[in-house]
């Protein structure tokens, strides 16, 4: 019984991750057009649901692809965004 629940939990985790990655790809495509190969490779390696959710927020708010790339390379815990890259600065 416990093994069945563990397998079901792992299946559910994988399903959530797949759905979150689909959401991330959709946001990236909407914001930036075609997803560059280097970003697609990073997406293929994502295994952490919380990190993927953080990157959805990043993708929705990043001012440009360079900022997005820096976020992918960072080791920031889930649901935190690099501070200065997202703040609006007076013109």
PDB file of N, CA, C and O in Angstrom:
ATOM      1  N   UNK A   1       0.811  -1.199   0.000  1.00  0.00           N
ATOM      2  CA  UNK A   1       0.000   0.000   0.000  1.00  0.00           C
ATOM      3  C   UNK A   1       0.855   1.265   0.000  1.00  0.00           C
ATOM      4  O   UNK A   1       0.624   2.173  -0.798  1.00  0.00           O
ATOM      5  N   UNK A   2       1.837   1.324   0.890  1.00  0.00           N
ATOM      6  CA  UNK A   2       2.686   2.512   0.970  1.00  0.00           C
ATOM      7  C   UNK A   2       3.451   2.716  -0.336  1.00  0.00           C
ATOM      8  O   UNK A   2       3.638   3.848  -0.781  1.00  0.00           O
ATOM      9  N   UNK A   3       3.887   1.628  -0.941  1.00  0.00           N
ATOM     10  CA  UNK A   3       4.612   1.730  -2.207  1.00  0.00           C
ATOM     11  C   UNK A   3       3.702   2.272  -3.302  1.00  0.00           C
ATOM     12  O   UNK A   3       4.145   3.054  -4.143  1.00  0.00           O
ATOM     13  N   UNK A   4       2.431   1.864  -3.302  1.00  0.00           N
ATOM     14  CA  UNK A   4       1.477   2.372  -4.288  1.00  0.00           C
ATOM     15  C   UNK A   4       1.276   3.876  -4.118  1.00  0.00           C
ATOM     16  O   UNK A   4       1.245   4.621  -5.097  1.00  0.00           O
ATOM     17  N   UNK A   5       1.139   4.316  -2.862  1.00  0.00           N
ATOM     18  CA  UNK A   5       0.962   5.752  -2.595  1.00  0.00           C
ATOM     19  C   UNK A   5       2.196   6.531  -3.002  1.00  0.00           C
ATOM     20  O   UNK A   5       2.090   7.627  -3.554  1.00  0.00           O
ATOM     21  N   UNK A   6       3.368   5.972  -2.732  1.00  0.00           N
ATOM     22  CA  UNK A   6       4.609   6.654  -3.105  1.00  0.00           C
ATOM     23  C   UNK A   6       4.710   6.777  -4.623  1.00  0.00           C
ATOM     24  O   UNK A   6       5.105   7.824  -5.137  1.00  0.00           O
ATOM     25  N   UNK A   7       4.356   5.716  -5.339  1.00  0.00           N
ATOM     26  CA  UNK A   7       4.377   5.753  -6.799  1.00  0.00           C
ATOM     27  C   UNK A   7       3.376   6.772  -7.324  1.00  0.00           C
ATOM     28  O   UNK A   7       3.684   7.521  -8.252  1.00  0.00           O
ATOM     29  N   UNK A   8       2.185   6.807  -6.744  1.00  0.00           N
ATOM     30  CA  UNK A   8       1.164   7.766  -7.160  1.00  0.00           C
ATOM     31  C   UNK A   8       1.635   9.194  -6.884  1.00  0.00           C
ATOM     32  O   UNK A   8       1.424  10.088  -7.703  1.00  0.00           O
ATOM     33  N   UNK A   9       2.263   9.406  -5.747  1.00  0.00           N
ATOM     34  CA  UNK A   9       2.789  10.731  -5.416  1.00  0.00           C
ATOM     35  C   UNK A   9       3.854  11.150  -6.410  1.00  0.00           C
ATOM     36  O   UNK A   9       3.864  12.299  -6.853  1.00  0.00           O
ATOM     37  N   UNK A  10       4.741  10.252  -6.766  1.00  0.00           N
ATOM     38  CA  UNK A  10       5.793  10.566  -7.734  1.00  0.00           C
ATOM     39  C   UNK A  10       5.189  10.829  -9.116  1.00  0.00           C
ATOM     40  O   UNK A  10       5.631  11.741  -9.813  1.00  0.00           O
ATOM     41  N   UNK A  11       4.208  10.061  -9.513  1.00  0.00           N
ATOM     42  CA  UNK A  11       3.534  10.301 -10.791  1.00  0.00           C
ATOM     43  C   UNK A  11       2.896  11.681 -10.800  1.00  0.00           C
ATOM     44  O   UNK A  11       2.986  12.406 -11.791  1.00  0.00           O
ATOM     45  N   UNK A  12       2.254  12.044  -9.700  1.00  0.00           N
ATOM     46  CA  UNK A  12       1.611  13.354  -9.596  1.00  0.00           C
ATOM     47  C   UNK A  12       2.642  14.474  -9.652  1.00  0.00           C
ATOM     48  O   UNK A  12       2.409  15.502 -10.286  1.00  0.00           O
ATOM     49  N   UNK A  13       3.776  14.280  -8.994  1.00  0.00           N
ATOM     50  CA  UNK A  13       4.846  15.279  -9.024  1.00  0.00           C
ATOM     51  C   UNK A  13       5.348  15.487 -10.454  1.00  0.00           C
ATOM     52  O   UNK A  13       5.555  16.620 -10.888  1.00  0.00           O
ATOM     53  N   UNK A  14       5.541  14.390 -11.178  1.00  0.00           N
ATOM     54  CA  UNK A  14       5.992  14.491 -12.571  1.00  0.00           C
ATOM     55  C   UNK A  14       4.951  15.196 -13.442  1.00  0.00           C
ATOM     56  O   UNK A  14       5.305  15.984 -14.320  1.00  0.00           O
ATOM     57  N   UNK A  15       3.672  14.916 -13.202  1.00  0.00           N
ATOM     58  CA  UNK A  15       2.607  15.569 -13.960  1.00  0.00           C
ATOM     59  C   UNK A  15       2.578  17.068 -13.684  1.00  0.00           C
ATOM     60  O   UNK A  15       2.438  17.870 -14.607  1.00  0.00           O
ATOM     61  N   UNK A  16       2.707  17.441 -12.432  1.00  0.00           N
ATOM     62  CA  UNK A  16       2.732  18.862 -12.065  1.00  0.00           C
ATOM     63  C   UNK A  16       3.920  19.551 -12.728  1.00  0.00           C
ATOM     64  O   UNK A  16       3.784  20.650 -13.267  1.00  0.00           O
ATOM     65  N   UNK A  17       5.081  18.908 -12.690  1.00  0.00           N
ATOM     66  CA  UNK A  17       6.267  19.482 -13.321  1.00  0.00           C
ATOM     67  C   UNK A  17       6.053  19.663 -14.818  1.00  0.00           C
ATOM     68  O   UNK A  17       6.404  20.707 -15.368  1.00  0.00           O
ATOM     69  N   UNK A  18       5.484  18.663 -15.485  1.00  0.00           N
ATOM     70  CA  UNK A  18       5.204  18.784 -16.932  1.00  0.00           C
ATOM     71  C   UNK A  18       4.283  19.964 -17.206  1.00  0.00           C
ATOM     72  O   UNK A  18       4.522  20.743 -18.129  1.00  0.00           O
ATOM     73  N   UNK A  19       3.231  20.094 -16.407  1.00  0.00           N
ATOM     74  CA  UNK A  19       2.275  21.189 -16.598  1.00  0.00           C
ATOM     75  C   UNK A  19       2.932  22.546 -16.333  1.00  0.00           C
ATOM     76  O   UNK A  19       2.695  23.507 -17.065  1.00  0.00           O
ATOM     77  N   UNK A  20       3.750  22.620 -15.297  1.00  0.00           N
ATOM     78  CA  UNK A  20       4.445  23.869 -14.997  1.00  0.00           C
ATOM     79  C   UNK A  20       5.417  24.243 -16.112  1.00  0.00           C
ATOM     80  O   UNK A  20       5.543  25.418 -16.458  1.00  0.00           O
ATOM     81  N   UNK A  21       6.102  23.256 -16.672  1.00  0.00           N
ATOM     82  CA  UNK A  21       7.008  23.520 -17.788  1.00  0.00           C
ATOM     83  C   UNK A  21       6.236  23.993 -19.024  1.00  0.00           C
ATOM     84  O   UNK A  21       6.708  24.866 -19.752  1.00  0.00           O
ATOM     85  N   UNK A  22       5.069  23.430 -19.259  1.00  0.00           N
ATOM     86  CA  UNK A  22       4.227  23.902 -20.358  1.00  0.00           C
ATOM     87  C   UNK A  22       3.839  25.361 -20.129  1.00  0.00           C
ATOM     88  O   UNK A  22       3.879  26.173 -21.054  1.00  0.00           O
ATOM     89  N   UNK A  23       3.463  25.688 -18.890  1.00  0.00           N
ATOM     90  CA  UNK A  23       3.121  27.077 -18.563  1.00  0.00           C
ATOM     91  C   UNK A  23       4.314  27.996 -18.789  1.00  0.00           C
ATOM     92  O   UNK A  23       4.169  29.082 -19.351  1.00  0.00           O
ATOM     93  N   UNK A  24       5.491  27.564 -18.354  1.00  0.00           N
ATOM     94  CA  UNK A  24       6.695  28.375 -18.531  1.00  0.00           C
ATOM     95  C   UNK A  24       6.989  28.592 -20.011  1.00  0.00           C
ATOM     96  O   UNK A  24       7.301  29.707 -20.427  1.00  0.00           O
ATOM     97  N   UNK A  25       6.892  27.545 -20.793  1.00  0.00           N
ATOM     98  CA  UNK A  25       7.126  27.692 -22.241  1.00  0.00           C
ATOM     99  C   UNK A  25       6.093  28.634 -22.873  1.00  0.00           C
ATOM    100  O   UNK A  25       6.431  29.424 -23.753  1.00  0.00           O
ATOM    101  N   UNK A  26       4.849  28.550 -22.428  1.00  0.00           N
ATOM    102  CA  UNK A  26       3.803  29.420 -22.975  1.00  0.00           C
ATOM    103  C   UNK A  26       4.088  30.885 -22.650  1.00  0.00           C
ATOM    104  O   UNK A  26       3.946  31.751 -23.513  1.00  0.00           O
ATOM    105  N   UNK A  27       4.486  31.163 -21.420  1.00  0.00           N
ATOM    106  CA  UNK A  27       4.799  32.543 -21.035  1.00  0.00           C
ATOM    107  C   UNK A  27       6.009  33.043 -21.821  1.00  0.00           C
ATOM    108  O   UNK A  27       6.002  34.166 -22.325  1.00  0.00           O
ATOM    109  N   UNK A  28       7.038  32.218 -21.926  1.00  0.00           N
ATOM    110  CA  UNK A  28       8.228  32.614 -22.683  1.00  0.00           C
ATOM    111  C   UNK A  28       7.883  32.930 -24.136  1.00  0.00           C
ATOM    112  O   UNK A  28       8.340  33.932 -24.686  1.00  0.00           O
ATOM    113  N   UNK A  29       7.086  32.081 -24.743  1.00  0.00           N
ATOM    114  CA  UNK A  29       6.700  32.290 -26.141  1.00  0.00           C
ATOM    115  C   UNK A  29       5.870  33.559 -26.295  1.00  0.00           C
ATOM    116  O   UNK A  29       6.066  34.329 -27.236  1.00  0.00           O
ATOM    117  N   UNK A  30       4.963  33.767 -25.388  1.00  0.00           N
ATOM    118  CA  UNK A  30       4.122  34.965 -25.436  1.00  0.00           C
ATOM    119  C   UNK A  30       4.964  36.230 -25.288  1.00  0.00           C
ATOM    120  O   UNK A  30       4.757  37.203 -26.013  1.00  0.00           O
ATOM    121  N   UNK A  31       5.899  36.220 -24.365  1.00  0.00           N
ATOM    122  CA  UNK A  31       6.697  37.411 -24.090  1.00  0.00           C
ATOM    123  C   UNK A  31       7.821  37.649 -25.088  1.00  0.00           C
ATOM    124  O   UNK A  31       8.083  38.788 -25.473  1.00  0.00           O
ATOM    125  N   UNK A  32       8.493  36.563 -25.512  1.00  0.00           N
ATOM    126  CA  UNK A  32       9.730  36.729 -26.269  1.00  0.00           C
ATOM    127  C   UNK A  32       9.737  36.069 -27.640  1.00  0.00           C
ATOM    128  O   UNK A  32      10.727  36.177 -28.364  1.00  0.00           O
ATOM    129  N   UNK A  33       8.670  35.396 -28.010  1.00  0.00           N
ATOM    130  CA  UNK A  33       8.646  34.696 -29.293  1.00  0.00           C
ATOM    131  C   UNK A  33       9.272  33.319 -29.150  1.00  0.00           C
ATOM    132  O   UNK A  33       9.115  32.658 -28.124  1.00  0.00           O
ATOM    133  N   UNK A  34       9.974  32.899 -30.172  1.00  0.00           N
ATOM    134  CA  UNK A  34      10.599  31.572 -30.155  1.00  0.00           C
ATOM    135  C   UNK A  34      11.568  31.455 -28.982  1.00  0.00           C
ATOM    136  O   UNK A  34      12.299  32.397 -28.675  1.00  0.00           O
ATOM    137  N   UNK A  35      11.569  30.307 -28.337  1.00  0.00           N
ATOM    138  CA  UNK A  35      12.453  30.072 -27.199  1.00  0.00           C
ATOM    139  C   UNK A  35      13.837  29.710 -27.735  1.00  0.00           C
ATOM    140  O   UNK A  35      13.976  28.753 -28.497  1.00  0.00           O
ATOM    141  N   UNK A  36      14.861  30.470 -27.341  1.00  0.00           N
ATOM    142  CA  UNK A  36      16.217  30.168 -27.812  1.00  0.00           C
ATOM    143  C   UNK A  36      16.672  28.780 -27.354  1.00  0.00           C
ATOM    144  O   UNK A  36      16.216  28.273 -26.329  1.00  0.00           O
ATOM    145  N   UNK A  37      17.562  28.185 -28.117  1.00  0.00           N
ATOM    146  CA  UNK A  37      18.036  26.832 -27.821  1.00  0.00           C
ATOM    147  C   UNK A  37      18.651  26.713 -26.430  1.00  0.00           C
ATOM    148  O   UNK A  37      18.430  25.718 -25.741  1.00  0.00           O
ATOM    149  N   UNK A  38      19.423  27.722 -26.009  1.00  0.00           N
ATOM    150  CA  UNK A  38      20.065  27.621 -24.697  1.00  0.00           C
ATOM    151  C   UNK A  38      19.028  27.595 -23.575  1.00  0.00           C
ATOM    152  O   UNK A  38      19.211  26.892 -22.581  1.00  0.00           O
ATOM    153  N   UNK A  39      17.949  28.350 -23.723  1.00  0.00           N
ATOM    154  CA  UNK A  39      16.885  28.354 -22.721  1.00  0.00           C
ATOM    155  C   UNK A  39      16.119  27.034 -22.776  1.00  0.00           C
ATOM    156  O   UNK A  39      15.773  26.475 -21.734  1.00  0.00           O
ATOM    157  N   UNK A  40      15.856  26.538 -23.965  1.00  0.00           N
ATOM    158  CA  UNK A  40      15.153  25.253 -24.104  1.00  0.00           C
ATOM    159  C   UNK A  40      15.952  24.131 -23.441  1.00  0.00           C
ATOM    160  O   UNK A  40      15.370  23.244 -22.816  1.00  0.00           O
ATOM    161  N   UNK A  41      17.260  24.160 -23.569  1.00  0.00           N
ATOM    162  CA  UNK A  41      18.098  23.148 -22.917  1.00  0.00           C
ATOM    163  C   UNK A  41      17.988  23.244 -21.399  1.00  0.00           C
ATOM    164  O   UNK A  41      17.957  22.224 -20.710  1.00  0.00           O
ATOM    165  N   UNK A  42      17.929  24.452 -20.888  1.00  0.00           N
ATOM    166  CA  UNK A  42      17.771  24.634 -19.438  1.00  0.00           C
ATOM    167  C   UNK A  42      16.393  24.140 -18.984  1.00  0.00           C
ATOM    168  O   UNK A  42      16.267  23.543 -17.915  1.00  0.00           O
ATOM    169  N   UNK A  43      15.380  24.385 -19.784  1.00  0.00           N
ATOM    170  CA  UNK A  43      14.038  23.899 -19.452  1.00  0.00           C
ATOM    171  C   UNK A  43      14.022  22.377 -19.383  1.00  0.00           C
ATOM    172  O   UNK A  43      13.384  21.792 -18.507  1.00  0.00           O
ATOM    173  N   UNK A  44      14.719  21.750 -20.302  1.00  0.00           N
ATOM    174  CA  UNK A  44      14.739  20.286 -20.347  1.00  0.00           C
ATOM    175  C   UNK A  44      15.397  19.690 -19.103  1.00  0.00           C
ATOM    176  O   UNK A  44      15.129  18.542 -18.750  1.00  0.00           O
ATOM    177  N   UNK A  45      16.256  20.462 -18.439  1.00  0.00           N
ATOM    178  CA  UNK A  45      16.945  19.955 -17.242  1.00  0.00           C
ATOM    179  C   UNK A  45      16.217  20.287 -15.944  1.00  0.00           C
ATOM    180  O   UNK A  45      16.586  19.770 -14.889  1.00  0.00           O
ATOM    181  N   UNK A  46      15.200  21.128 -15.995  1.00  0.00           N
ATOM    182  CA  UNK A  46      14.492  21.501 -14.767  1.00  0.00           C
ATOM    183  C   UNK A  46      13.777  20.297 -14.163  1.00  0.00           C
ATOM    184  O   UNK A  46      13.067  19.573 -14.860  1.00  0.00           O
ATOM    185  N   UNK A  47      13.969  20.093 -12.880  1.00  0.00           N
ATOM    186  CA  UNK A  47      13.334  18.980 -12.175  1.00  0.00           C
ATOM    187  C   UNK A  47      12.628  19.423 -10.900  1.00  0.00           C
ATOM    188  O   UNK A  47      11.950  18.621 -10.258  1.00  0.00           O
ATOM    189  N   UNK A  48      12.778  20.680 -10.532  1.00  0.00           N
ATOM    190  CA  UNK A  48      12.245  21.189  -9.284  1.00  0.00           C
ATOM    191  C   UNK A  48      10.980  22.015  -9.556  1.00  0.00           C
ATOM    192  O   UNK A  48      11.025  22.994 -10.301  1.00  0.00           O
ATOM    193  N   UNK A  49       9.871  21.622  -8.960  1.00  0.00           N
ATOM    194  CA  UNK A  49       8.595  22.300  -9.188  1.00  0.00           C
ATOM    195  C   UNK A  49       8.650  23.743  -8.696  1.00  0.00           C
ATOM    196  O   UNK A  49       8.200  24.650  -9.396  1.00  0.00           O
ATOM    197  N   UNK A  50       9.190  23.965  -7.517  1.00  0.00           N
ATOM    198  CA  UNK A  50       9.239  25.326  -6.976  1.00  0.00           C
ATOM    199  C   UNK A  50      10.117  26.239  -7.830  1.00  0.00           C
ATOM    200  O   UNK A  50       9.771  27.398  -8.060  1.00  0.00           O
ATOM    201  N   UNK A  51      11.237  25.726  -8.292  1.00  0.00           N
ATOM    202  CA  UNK A  51      12.111  26.519  -9.155  1.00  0.00           C
ATOM    203  C   UNK A  51      11.406  26.817 -10.472  1.00  0.00           C
ATOM    204  O   UNK A  51      11.517  27.924 -10.999  1.00  0.00           O
ATOM    205  N   UNK A  52      10.692  25.854 -11.000  1.00  0.00           N
ATOM    206  CA  UNK A  52       9.950  26.068 -12.247  1.00  0.00           C
ATOM    207  C   UNK A  52       8.882  27.135 -12.051  1.00  0.00           C
ATOM    208  O   UNK A  52       8.704  27.997 -12.911  1.00  0.00           O
ATOM    209  N   UNK A  53       8.179  27.086 -10.943  1.00  0.00           N
ATOM    210  CA  UNK A  53       7.172  28.112 -10.651  1.00  0.00           C
ATOM    211  C   UNK A  53       7.808  29.488 -10.524  1.00  0.00           C
ATOM    212  O   UNK A  53       7.249  30.477 -10.999  1.00  0.00           O
ATOM    213  N   UNK A  54       8.970  29.560  -9.887  1.00  0.00           N
ATOM    214  CA  UNK A  54       9.687  30.835  -9.777  1.00  0.00           C
ATOM    215  C   UNK A  54      10.024  31.363 -11.155  1.00  0.00           C
ATOM    216  O   UNK A  54       9.889  32.558 -11.418  1.00  0.00           O
ATOM    217  N   UNK A  55      10.459  30.479 -12.033  1.00  0.00           N
ATOM    218  CA  UNK A  55      10.842  30.907 -13.372  1.00  0.00           C
ATOM    219  C   UNK A  55       9.637  31.345 -14.206  1.00  0.00           C
ATOM    220  O   UNK A  55       9.790  32.163 -15.113  1.00  0.00           O
ATOM    221  N   UNK A  56       8.454  30.824 -13.922  1.00  0.00           N
ATOM    222  CA  UNK A  56       7.245  31.324 -14.585  1.00  0.00           C
ATOM    223  C   UNK A  56       7.057  32.790 -14.222  1.00  0.00           C
ATOM    224  O   UNK A  56       6.781  33.620 -15.088  1.00  0.00           O
ATOM    225  N   UNK A  57       7.207  33.106 -12.934  1.00  0.00           N
ATOM    226  CA  UNK A  57       7.091  34.504 -12.495  1.00  0.00           C
ATOM    227  C   UNK A  57       8.178  35.372 -13.116  1.00  0.00           C
ATOM    228  O   UNK A  57       7.923  36.503 -13.531  1.00  0.00           O
ATOM    229  N   UNK A  58       9.380  34.839 -13.174  1.00  0.00           N
ATOM    230  CA  UNK A  58      10.484  35.568 -13.789  1.00  0.00           C
ATOM    231  C   UNK A  58      10.171  35.843 -15.260  1.00  0.00           C
ATOM    232  O   UNK A  58      10.325  36.970 -15.730  1.00  0.00           O
ATOM    233  N   UNK A  59       9.736  34.822 -15.979  1.00  0.00           N
ATOM    234  CA  UNK A  59       9.441  34.971 -17.403  1.00  0.00           C
ATOM    235  C   UNK A  59       8.345  36.012 -17.641  1.00  0.00           C
ATOM    236  O   UNK A  59       8.380  36.746 -18.628  1.00  0.00           O
ATOM    237  N   UNK A  60       7.391  36.066 -16.744  1.00  0.00           N
ATOM    238  CA  UNK A  60       6.299  37.033 -16.887  1.00  0.00           C
ATOM    239  C   UNK A  60       6.743  38.459 -16.607  1.00  0.00           C
ATOM    240  O   UNK A  60       6.100  39.409 -17.053  1.00  0.00           O
ATOM    241  N   UNK A  61       7.840  38.617 -15.871  1.00  0.00           N
ATOM    242  CA  UNK A  61       8.248  39.950 -15.437  1.00  0.00           C
ATOM    243  C   UNK A  61       9.603  40.418 -15.946  1.00  0.00           C
ATOM    244  O   UNK A  61       9.934  41.597 -15.814  1.00  0.00           O
ATOM    245  N   UNK A  62      10.379  39.538 -16.512  1.00  0.00           N
ATOM    246  CA  UNK A  62      11.720  39.918 -16.969  1.00  0.00           C
ATOM    247  C   UNK A  62      11.621  40.950 -18.092  1.00  0.00           C
ATOM    248  O   UNK A  62      10.844  40.775 -19.030  1.00  0.00           O
ATOM    249  N   UNK A  63      12.400  42.015 -17.997  1.00  0.00           N
ATOM    250  CA  UNK A  63      12.341  43.040 -19.034  1.00  0.00           C
ATOM    251  C   UNK A  63      12.968  42.607 -20.360  1.00  0.00           C
ATOM    252  O   UNK A  63      12.658  43.169 -21.411  1.00  0.00           O
ATOM    253  N   UNK A  64      13.854  41.602 -20.308  1.00  0.00           N
ATOM    254  CA  UNK A  64      14.514  41.161 -21.537  1.00  0.00           C
ATOM    255  C   UNK A  64      15.076  39.750 -21.351  1.00  0.00           C
ATOM    256  O   UNK A  64      15.083  39.203 -20.248  1.00  0.00           O
ATOM    257  N   UNK A  65      15.537  39.190 -22.442  1.00  0.00           N
ATOM    258  CA  UNK A  65      16.044  37.813 -22.423  1.00  0.00           C
ATOM    259  C   UNK A  65      17.331  37.697 -21.617  1.00  0.00           C
ATOM    260  O   UNK A  65      17.574  36.656 -21.006  1.00  0.00           O
ATOM    261  N   UNK A  66      18.163  38.739 -21.597  1.00  0.00           N
ATOM    262  CA  UNK A  66      19.394  38.680 -20.810  1.00  0.00           C
ATOM    263  C   UNK A  66      19.091  38.540 -19.316  1.00  0.00           C
ATOM    264  O   UNK A  66      19.761  37.784 -18.612  1.00  0.00           O
ATOM    265  N   UNK A  67      18.091  39.264 -18.841  1.00  0.00           N
ATOM    266  CA  UNK A  67      17.679  39.149 -17.446  1.00  0.00           C
ATOM    267  C   UNK A  67      17.192  37.738 -17.173  1.00  0.00           C
ATOM    268  O   UNK A  67      17.526  37.145 -16.147  1.00  0.00           O
ATOM    269  N   UNK A  68      16.409  37.207 -18.085  1.00  0.00           N
ATOM    270  CA  UNK A  68      15.906  35.839 -17.942  1.00  0.00           C
ATOM    271  C   UNK A  68      17.062  34.845 -17.856  1.00  0.00           C
ATOM    272  O   UNK A  68      17.039  33.939 -17.023  1.00  0.00           O
ATOM    273  N   UNK A  69      18.055  35.006 -18.699  1.00  0.00           N
ATOM    274  CA  UNK A  69      19.212  34.101 -18.673  1.00  0.00           C
ATOM    275  C   UNK A  69      19.949  34.177 -17.330  1.00  0.00           C
ATOM    276  O   UNK A  69      20.382  33.153 -16.803  1.00  0.00           O
ATOM    277  N   UNK A  70      20.091  35.373 -16.782  1.00  0.00           N
ATOM    278  CA  UNK A  70      20.743  35.510 -15.480  1.00  0.00           C
ATOM    279  C   UNK A  70      19.943  34.781 -14.402  1.00  0.00           C
ATOM    280  O   UNK A  70      20.519  34.151 -13.515  1.00  0.00           O
ATOM    281  N   UNK A  71      18.636  34.868 -14.480  1.00  0.00           N
ATOM    282  CA  UNK A  71      17.790  34.180 -13.499  1.00  0.00           C
ATOM    283  C   UNK A  71      17.925  32.667 -13.614  1.00  0.00           C
ATOM    284  O   UNK A  71      17.966  31.970 -12.600  1.00  0.00           O
ATOM    285  N   UNK A  72      17.994  32.159 -14.829  1.00  0.00           N
ATOM    286  CA  UNK A  72      18.182  30.720 -15.014  1.00  0.00           C
ATOM    287  C   UNK A  72      19.510  30.268 -14.415  1.00  0.00           C
ATOM    288  O   UNK A  72      19.609  29.156 -13.896  1.00  0.00           O
ATOM    289  N   UNK A  73      20.516  31.109 -14.483  1.00  0.00           N
ATOM    290  CA  UNK A  73      21.837  30.752 -13.995  1.00  0.00           C
ATOM    291  C   UNK A  73      21.977  30.931 -12.486  1.00  0.00           C
ATOM    292  O   UNK A  73      22.934  30.431 -11.894  1.00  0.00           O
ATOM    293  N   UNK A  74      21.047  31.631 -11.861  1.00  0.00           N
ATOM    294  CA  UNK A  74      21.173  31.927 -10.435  1.00  0.00           C
ATOM    295  C   UNK A  74      20.795  30.725  -9.580  1.00  0.00           C
ATOM    296  O   UNK A  74      20.148  29.784 -10.040  1.00  0.00           O
ATOM    297  N   UNK A  75      21.211  30.785  -8.348  1.00  0.00           N
ATOM    298  CA  UNK A  75      20.906  29.735  -7.374  1.00  0.00           C
ATOM    299  C   UNK A  75      19.897  30.242  -6.350  1.00  0.00           C
ATOM    300  O   UNK A  75      19.887  29.786  -5.206  1.00  0.00           O
ATOM    301  N   UNK A  76      19.063  31.167  -6.751  1.00  0.00           N
ATOM    302  CA  UNK A  76      18.095  31.770  -5.831  1.00  0.00           C
ATOM    303  C   UNK A  76      17.029  30.743  -5.467  1.00  0.00           C
ATOM    304  O   UNK A  76      16.554  30.004  -6.329  1.00  0.00           O
ATOM    305  N   UNK A  77      16.653  30.696  -4.190  1.00  0.00           N
ATOM    306  CA  UNK A  77      15.568  29.790  -3.793  1.00  0.00           C
ATOM    307  C   UNK A  77      14.260  30.158  -4.492  1.00  0.00           C
ATOM    308  O   UNK A  77      14.118  31.257  -5.027  1.00  0.00           O
ATOM    309  N   UNK A  78      13.340  29.253  -4.480  1.00  0.00           N
ATOM    310  CA  UNK A  78      12.048  29.447  -5.148  1.00  0.00           C
ATOM    311  C   UNK A  78      11.362  30.721  -4.681  1.00  0.00           C
ATOM    312  O   UNK A  78      11.485  31.132  -3.527  1.00  0.00           O
ATOM    313  N   UNK A  79      10.641  31.328  -5.602  1.00  0.00           N
ATOM    314  CA  UNK A  79       9.802  32.501  -5.377  1.00  0.00           C
ATOM    315  C   UNK A  79      10.564  33.730  -4.932  1.00  0.00           C
ATOM    316  O   UNK A  79      10.027  34.578  -4.219  1.00  0.00           O
ATOM    317  N   UNK A  80      11.824  33.830  -5.354  1.00  0.00           N
ATOM    318  CA  UNK A  80      12.571  35.061  -5.166  1.00  0.00           C
ATOM    319  C   UNK A  80      13.125  35.443  -6.517  1.00  0.00           C
ATOM    320  O   UNK A  80      13.527  34.586  -7.304  1.00  0.00           O
ATOM    321  N   UNK A  81      13.144  36.717  -6.777  1.00  0.00           N
ATOM    322  CA  UNK A  81      13.635  37.241  -8.046  1.00  0.00           C
ATOM    323  C   UNK A  81      14.792  38.181  -7.737  1.00  0.00           C
ATOM    324  O   UNK A  81      14.734  38.943  -6.772  1.00  0.00           O
ATOM    325  N   UNK A  82      15.850  38.128  -8.557  1.00  0.00           N
ATOM    326  CA  UNK A  82      16.968  39.048  -8.366  1.00  0.00           C
ATOM    327  C   UNK A  82      16.452  40.462  -8.253  1.00  0.00           C
ATOM    328  O   UNK A  82      15.667  40.906  -9.092  1.00  0.00           O
ATOM    329  N   UNK A  83      16.868  41.157  -7.258  1.00  0.00           N
ATOM    330  CA  UNK A  83      16.280  42.449  -6.921  1.00  0.00           C
ATOM    331  C   UNK A  83      16.416  43.513  -8.003  1.00  0.00           C
ATOM    332  O   UNK A  83      15.404  43.946  -8.554  1.00  0.00           O
ATOM    333  N   UNK A  84      17.591  43.934  -8.316  1.00  0.00           N
ATOM    334  CA  UNK A  84      17.778  45.084  -9.178  1.00  0.00           C
ATOM    335  C   UNK A  84      17.303  44.941 -10.605  1.00  0.00           C
ATOM    336  O   UNK A  84      16.953  45.939 -11.234  1.00  0.00           O
ATOM    337  N   UNK A  85      17.278  43.750 -11.129  1.00  0.00           N
ATOM    338  CA  UNK A  85      16.913  43.537 -12.525  1.00  0.00           C
ATOM    339  C   UNK A  85      15.450  43.808 -12.819  1.00  0.00           C
ATOM    340  O   UNK A  85      15.077  44.013 -13.975  1.00  0.00           O
ATOM    341  N   UNK A  86      14.617  43.811 -11.789  1.00  0.00           N
ATOM    342  CA  UNK A  86      13.180  43.929 -12.002  1.00  0.00           C
ATOM    343  C   UNK A  86      12.606  45.237 -11.493  1.00  0.00           C
ATOM    344  O   UNK A  86      11.424  45.516 -11.692  1.00  0.00           O
ATOM    345  N   UNK A  87      13.424  46.035 -10.845  1.00  0.00           N
ATOM    346  CA  UNK A  87      12.920  47.297 -10.328  1.00  0.00           C
ATOM    347  C   UNK A  87      12.836  48.314 -11.454  1.00  0.00           C
ATOM    348  O   UNK A  87      13.716  48.387 -12.311  1.00  0.00           O
ATOM    349  N   UNK A  88      11.774  49.091 -11.440  1.00  0.00           N
ATOM    350  CA  UNK A  88      11.644  50.154 -12.419  1.00  0.00           C
ATOM    351  C   UNK A  88      12.511  51.319 -11.955  1.00  0.00           C
ATOM    352  O   UNK A  88      12.509  51.692 -10.782  1.00  0.00           O
ATOM    353  N   UNK A  89      13.233  51.866 -12.883  1.00  0.00           N
ATOM    354  CA  UNK A  89      14.103  52.999 -12.551  1.00  0.00           C
ATOM    355  C   UNK A  89      13.527  54.251 -13.197  1.00  0.00           C
ATOM    356  O   UNK A  89      13.007  54.191 -14.311  1.00  0.00           O
ATOM    357  N   UNK A  90      13.614  55.379 -12.512  1.00  0.00           N
ATOM    358  CA  UNK A  90      13.131  56.631 -13.110  1.00  0.00           C
ATOM    359  C   UNK A  90      13.936  56.960 -14.360  1.00  0.00           C
ATOM    360  O   UNK A  90      15.137  56.699 -14.424  1.00  0.00           O
ATOM    361  N   UNK A  91      13.283  57.519 -15.322  1.00  0.00           N
ATOM    362  CA  UNK A  91      13.938  57.886 -16.592  1.00  0.00           C
ATOM    363  C   UNK A  91      14.656  59.210 -16.478  1.00  0.00           C
ATOM    364  O   UNK A  91      15.260  59.670 -17.447  1.00  0.00           O
TER     365      UNK A  91
END
